[in-house]
């Protein structure tokens, strides 16, 4: 079912978080760090802060999967709740910052995060230098920005394609409009892909990402099923979206991408709320 030219790499977000936190000066890190995230970045920041021996204050929206919240607590992060909107997340994170003196580690709009995520491309292309296309989930743009900058510095001809849910398609709309577009609300099972591009990530996405493939939630769920049944890999919806994109007609029938012969798919995130997953399978 998978062509020999398609390769998948399972990654998590510790690279960006560790790079951000361990690059802080002692005086910057003295009061800990604060961030806002629906889960993956939150857990990564919690772990990196624990390794450095500083507190982590994590603002998490109330609709985040319980398994992701438990990961934050398992790594020692202090959970502070927010509403589901980005405005609420940012406002409460700013309040925590003012109260604690902690250093803000933005989930995507941070040069240290972007640089750390670039190590994915370094490792991937070191192992498989013949890769000509990388498919990356997109939300706030930190992951794909790092991947794109690093990959294209090694091979300027490599394609970087973003995978995005139809119900949170701000990146596709932004690319079409030539400026950042935000949505009044998002509606997707991919809870990790509901953020919007930032002023640091947008120019990188605009200039270094070669296209955005949007997919429906049902296709994301089917890609998750394939990962479980064929690859024996636990992948959350936000991580499985790259596989859904590669299997889509948008990718397979686009003549501009017909010569993509060595495709790498980044499967980012394995935190699955199994209760919600089973309900999704049965719809």
C-alpha positions as CSV (number, residue, x, y, z in Angstrom):
1,X,0.0,0.0,0.0
2,X,3.0,2.3,0.6
3,X,5.3,2.9,-2.4
4,X,9.0,2.2,-1.9
5,X,9.7,5.9,-2.4
6,X,7.7,7.0,0.6
7,X,9.5,7.1,3.9
8,X,8.1,8.1,7.3
9,X,9.9,9.5,10.2
10,X,8.3,9.7,13.7
11,X,9.4,12.7,15.6
12,X,8.3,14.7,18.7
13,X,8.8,18.3,19.7
14,X,11.7,18.0,22.2
15,X,14.3,19.4,19.8
16,X,12.7,22.8,19.6
17,X,11.9,23.0,23.3
18,X,15.3,21.7,24.4
19,X,17.1,24.1,22.1
20,X,15.0,27.0,23.4
21,X,15.4,26.2,27.1
22,X,19.0,25.2,27.2
23,X,20.1,28.2,25.2
24,X,18.7,30.6,27.9
25,X,21.2,32.4,30.0
26,X,21.0,31.5,33.7
27,X,19.4,34.9,34.6
28,X,16.8,34.3,32.0
29,X,15.9,30.9,33.2
30,X,16.1,31.7,36.9
31,X,12.3,32.0,37.4
32,X,11.5,29.2,35.1
33,X,9.6,29.2,31.7
34,X,6.1,29.7,30.6
35,X,4.4,28.6,27.4
36,X,0.9,27.9,26.0
37,X,0.1,24.8,24.0
38,X,-2.6,22.2,23.5
39,X,-0.2,19.5,24.4
40,X,2.9,18.4,22.5
41,X,5.0,21.5,22.9
42,X,3.6,21.7,26.5
43,X,5.0,18.3,27.3
44,X,8.3,19.1,25.5
45,X,8.8,22.3,27.5
46,X,7.9,20.5,30.7
47,X,10.5,17.8,30.1
48,X,13.2,20.3,29.0
49,X,12.6,22.5,32.0
50,X,12.8,19.4,34.3
51,X,16.1,18.4,32.7
52,X,17.5,21.9,33.3
53,X,16.1,22.0,36.9
54,X,13.7,25.0,36.5
55,X,9.9,25.3,36.9
56,X,7.6,25.2,33.8
57,X,4.3,27.0,33.8
58,X,2.1,25.5,31.0
59,X,-1.1,27.2,29.9
60,X,-3.3,24.6,28.3
61,X,-6.8,25.1,26.7
62,X,-9.6,23.3,28.5
63,X,-10.4,21.2,25.4
64,X,-6.9,19.6,25.2
65,X,-6.8,15.8,25.2
66,X,-6.5,14.4,28.8
67,X,-3.5,12.3,27.7
68,X,-1.5,15.4,26.8
69,X,-2.4,17.1,30.1
70,X,-1.2,14.0,31.9
71,X,2.1,14.1,30.0
72,X,2.7,17.6,31.1
73,X,2.1,16.7,34.7
74,X,4.2,13.6,34.4
75,X,7.1,15.7,33.4
76,X,6.6,18.1,36.2
77,X,4.9,21.0,34.4
78,X,2.5,23.3,36.3
79,X,-0.8,23.3,34.5
80,X,-2.8,26.6,34.2
81,X,-6.1,26.3,32.3
82,X,-7.3,28.7,29.5
83,X,-10.2,28.8,27.2
84,X,-9.7,27.2,23.8
85,X,-9.0,30.5,21.9
86,X,-5.5,31.7,21.1
87,X,-6.4,35.0,22.6
88,X,-7.2,33.4,25.9
89,X,-4.0,31.2,25.8
90,X,-1.8,34.2,25.1
91,X,-3.5,36.5,27.7
92,X,-3.2,34.0,30.5
93,X,0.4,33.1,29.6
94,X,1.2,36.8,29.8
95,X,-0.4,37.0,33.2
96,X,1.6,34.1,34.4
97,X,4.8,35.7,33.0
98,X,4.0,38.9,34.9
99,X,3.3,37.1,38.2
100,X,6.3,34.7,38.1
101,X,9.0,36.4,36.1
102,X,9.3,33.3,34.0
103,X,10.7,33.4,30.5
104,X,8.2,33.0,27.6
105,X,9.0,30.1,25.3
106,X,6.5,30.6,22.5
107,X,5.2,27.4,21.0
108,X,6.2,28.3,17.4
109,X,7.0,32.0,16.9
110,X,10.5,31.7,18.4
111,X,13.8,31.5,16.6
112,X,15.2,29.0,19.1
113,X,12.2,26.7,18.6
114,X,12.5,27.0,14.8
115,X,16.3,26.3,15.0
116,X,15.8,23.2,17.2
117,X,13.1,21.8,14.9
118,X,15.6,22.1,12.0
119,X,17.6,19.2,13.5
120,X,14.9,16.9,12.1
121,X,16.0,17.7,8.6
122,X,19.7,17.3,9.5
123,X,19.1,13.8,10.9
124,X,16.7,12.8,8.1
125,X,18.9,13.9,5.2
126,X,22.0,12.5,6.8
127,X,20.3,9.1,6.9
128,X,18.5,9.3,3.5
129,X,20.2,12.0,1.4
130,X,18.2,11.1,-1.8
131,X,14.9,12.4,-0.3
132,X,13.4,15.0,-2.7
133,X,10.2,15.9,-0.8
134,X,9.3,16.3,2.8
135,X,5.7,16.4,4.0
136,X,5.2,18.3,7.3
137,X,2.1,19.1,9.4
138,X,1.5,22.8,9.7
139,X,-0.1,24.9,12.5
140,X,1.7,27.8,13.9
141,X,4.6,27.0,11.6
142,X,7.5,26.4,14.0
143,X,8.1,22.8,12.9
144,X,7.8,23.3,9.2
145,X,9.9,26.5,9.4
146,X,12.8,24.7,11.0
147,X,12.5,21.7,8.7
148,X,12.3,23.9,5.5
149,X,15.2,26.2,6.4
150,X,17.5,23.3,7.3
151,X,16.5,21.1,4.4
152,X,16.8,23.8,1.8
153,X,20.2,24.8,3.1
154,X,21.3,21.3,2.4
155,X,19.4,20.8,-0.8
156,X,17.9,23.9,-2.3
157,X,15.9,21.8,-4.8
158,X,14.1,19.7,-2.1
159,X,10.3,20.2,-1.9
160,X,8.7,21.1,1.4
161,X,4.9,20.5,1.4
162,X,2.6,21.4,4.3
163,X,-0.3,19.1,5.4
164,X,-3.2,21.0,6.9
165,X,-6.8,20.1,8.1
166,X,-9.6,21.5,6.0
167,X,-11.2,22.8,9.1
168,X,-8.1,24.8,10.1
169,X,-6.9,25.8,6.7
170,X,-5.4,29.2,7.5
171,X,-2.0,28.4,6.1
172,X,-3.5,27.5,2.7
173,X,-5.6,30.7,2.7
174,X,-2.5,32.7,3.8
175,X,-0.4,31.3,0.9
176,X,-3.2,32.1,-1.5
177,X,-3.7,35.7,-0.2
178,X,0.0,36.5,0.2
179,X,-0.5,37.6,3.8
180,X,-1.4,36.0,7.2
181,X,-5.0,34.9,7.3
182,X,-6.6,33.9,10.6
183,X,-9.9,32.1,11.1
184,X,-12.7,33.0,13.5
185,X,-12.7,29.4,14.7
186,X,-11.3,26.0,13.7
187,X,-13.1,22.6,13.5
188,X,-10.8,19.6,13.2
189,X,-9.9,16.4,15.1
190,X,-6.3,17.4,14.8
191,X,-6.1,19.4,18.0
192,X,-2.4,20.1,17.6
193,X,-3.0,22.0,14.3
194,X,-5.4,24.8,15.4
195,X,-2.9,27.6,15.9
196,X,-2.2,30.3,13.3
197,X,1.0,31.5,11.7
198,X,3.2,34.1,13.5
199,X,5.2,37.0,12.2
200,X,8.4,34.9,12.4
201,X,7.0,31.8,10.8
202,X,4.9,33.3,8.1
203,X,7.7,34.7,6.0
204,X,9.6,31.4,6.1
205,X,6.4,29.5,5.2
206,X,5.7,32.0,2.4
207,X,9.2,31.8,0.9
208,X,10.3,28.2,1.6
209,X,7.2,26.0,1.6
210,X,6.3,24.8,-1.9
211,X,2.6,24.0,-1.3
212,X,-0.1,23.3,1.2
213,X,-2.3,20.2,1.0
214,X,-5.5,20.3,2.9
215,X,-7.3,17.1,3.9
216,X,-10.6,16.2,5.6
217,X,-10.8,14.8,9.1
218,X,-12.1,11.5,7.7
219,X,-8.9,11.1,5.7
220,X,-6.8,11.9,8.8
221,X,-8.6,9.2,10.7
222,X,-8.1,6.7,7.9
223,X,-4.4,7.5,7.9
224,X,-4.2,6.9,11.7
225,X,-5.8,3.6,11.1
226,X,-3.2,2.7,8.6
227,X,-0.4,3.7,10.9
228,X,-1.8,1.5,13.6
229,X,-2.6,-1.5,11.5
230,X,0.3,-1.5,9.0
231,X,3.2,0.4,10.6
232,X,2.3,-0.5,14.2
233,X,2.9,3.1,15.2
234,X,0.7,5.1,17.5
235,X,0.1,8.5,15.8
236,X,-2.3,11.3,16.9
237,X,-4.4,13.0,14.2
238,X,-2.0,16.0,14.0
239,X,0.8,13.6,13.2
240,X,-1.1,11.3,10.8
241,X,-2.1,14.2,8.6
242,X,1.1,14.0,6.5
243,X,0.2,10.5,5.4
244,X,-3.3,11.6,4.7
245,X,-1.9,14.3,2.5
246,X,0.3,11.9,0.5
247,X,-2.6,9.6,-0.1
248,X,-4.9,12.4,-1.3
249,X,-5.9,13.1,-4.9
250,X,-4.5,16.6,-4.4
251,X,-1.0,15.2,-4.1
252,X,-1.3,12.1,-6.3
253,X,-2.9,13.9,-9.3
254,X,-1.0,17.2,-9.2
255,X,1.3,17.2,-12.3
256,X,3.7,19.6,-10.5
257,X,4.5,16.8,-8.0
258,X,4.6,13.8,-10.3
259,X,8.3,13.5,-10.1
260,X,8.3,13.2,-6.3
261,X,10.0,9.8,-6.0
262,X,11.6,9.8,-2.5
263,X,9.1,11.3,-0.1
264,X,9.6,11.6,3.6
265,X,6.6,12.1,5.9
266,X,7.1,13.5,9.4
267,X,4.7,11.9,11.8
268,X,4.7,14.4,14.6
269,X,3.0,13.4,17.9
270,X,1.7,10.1,19.3
271,X,-0.6,11.4,22.1
272,X,-4.0,9.9,21.4
273,X,-7.1,10.1,23.5
274,X,-8.3,6.6,22.9
275,X,-11.9,7.3,23.9
276,X,-12.2,10.0,21.3
277,X,-10.3,7.9,18.7
278,X,-12.7,4.9,19.0
279,X,-15.7,7.2,18.7
280,X,-14.2,8.7,15.6
281,X,-13.7,5.2,14.1
282,X,-17.3,4.3,14.7
283,X,-18.9,7.4,13.1
